[in-house]
């Protein structure tokens, strides 16, 4: 199974983000969207609000997983078996 990690702040999710996910779905079995926490930035939306927005957008896409994390994106990639 080929998984890919798509990290970002997604504050807010945009059509550009959605376009990247749609293209990734053509190439990979699973797209893991990682809503990253950056304590040095003040966001428009809370982390929970961004996650809920993304869950609503991708509620019918079983091959999209929404996660959150802070620190290095590579750690999340390894955790979710993204190569």
C-alpha positions as CSV (number, residue, x, y, z in Angstrom):
1,X,0.0,0.0,0.0
2,X,1.4,3.4,-1.0
3,X,0.6,6.2,1.5
4,X,1.6,9.8,1.3
5,X,1.7,12.5,4.0
6,X,0.4,16.0,3.1
7,X,1.5,18.3,6.0
8,X,0.4,21.9,6.4
9,X,-1.4,24.4,8.5
10,X,-4.6,24.3,6.5
11,X,-5.7,27.6,8.1
12,X,-8.1,27.6,6.4
13,X,-8.3,24.7,3.9
14,X,-8.4,26.1,0.4
15,X,-9.3,24.8,-3.1
16,X,-5.6,24.7,-3.8
17,X,-5.2,22.2,-0.9
18,X,-8.1,20.2,-2.2
19,X,-6.6,20.1,-5.7
20,X,-3.3,18.6,-4.3
21,X,-5.3,16.0,-2.4
22,X,-7.3,15.1,-5.5
23,X,-4.1,14.6,-7.5
24,X,-2.5,12.6,-4.8
25,X,-5.5,10.3,-4.7
26,X,-4.8,9.3,-8.3
27,X,-1.2,8.3,-7.3
28,X,-1.5,6.8,-3.8
29,X,-3.7,4.4,-1.9
30,X,-4.1,6.7,1.1
31,X,-3.5,10.4,1.7
32,X,-2.8,11.4,5.3
33,X,-3.5,15.0,5.8
34,X,-1.4,16.3,8.7
35,X,-2.7,19.5,10.3
36,X,0.6,20.7,11.8
37,X,0.8,22.8,15.0
38,X,3.2,25.7,14.7
39,X,3.4,27.5,18.1
40,X,5.1,30.5,16.5
41,X,2.1,31.3,14.3
42,X,-1.3,32.6,15.4
43,X,-3.9,31.0,13.3
44,X,-7.3,32.2,12.2
45,X,-8.9,28.9,13.2
46,X,-8.1,26.5,16.1
47,X,-6.5,23.2,15.4
48,X,-9.8,21.5,16.2
49,X,-11.7,23.7,13.8
50,X,-9.3,23.0,11.0
51,X,-9.5,19.3,11.6
52,X,-13.3,19.4,11.6
53,X,-13.4,21.4,8.4
54,X,-11.2,18.8,6.7
55,X,-13.2,15.9,8.1
56,X,-16.3,17.5,6.6
57,X,-14.7,18.1,3.2
58,X,-13.4,14.5,3.0
59,X,-16.2,12.6,4.8
60,X,-16.9,10.5,1.8
61,X,-13.3,9.7,1.0
62,X,-12.3,6.6,2.8
63,X,-8.8,6.8,1.5
64,X,-8.1,10.2,3.2
65,X,-7.1,10.3,6.9
66,X,-6.9,13.5,8.9
67,X,-4.3,13.7,11.7
68,X,-2.6,16.4,13.7
69,X,0.9,16.8,15.0
70,X,3.7,19.1,16.0
71,X,7.4,18.7,15.5
72,X,8.9,17.1,12.4
73,X,6.5,15.9,9.7
74,X,8.9,13.0,9.0
75,X,7.9,11.5,12.4
76,X,4.2,11.5,11.3
77,X,5.1,10.1,8.0
78,X,6.9,7.2,9.6
79,X,4.1,6.7,12.1
80,X,1.5,6.4,9.3
81,X,3.7,4.3,7.0
82,X,4.1,7.0,4.4
83,X,7.0,6.5,2.1
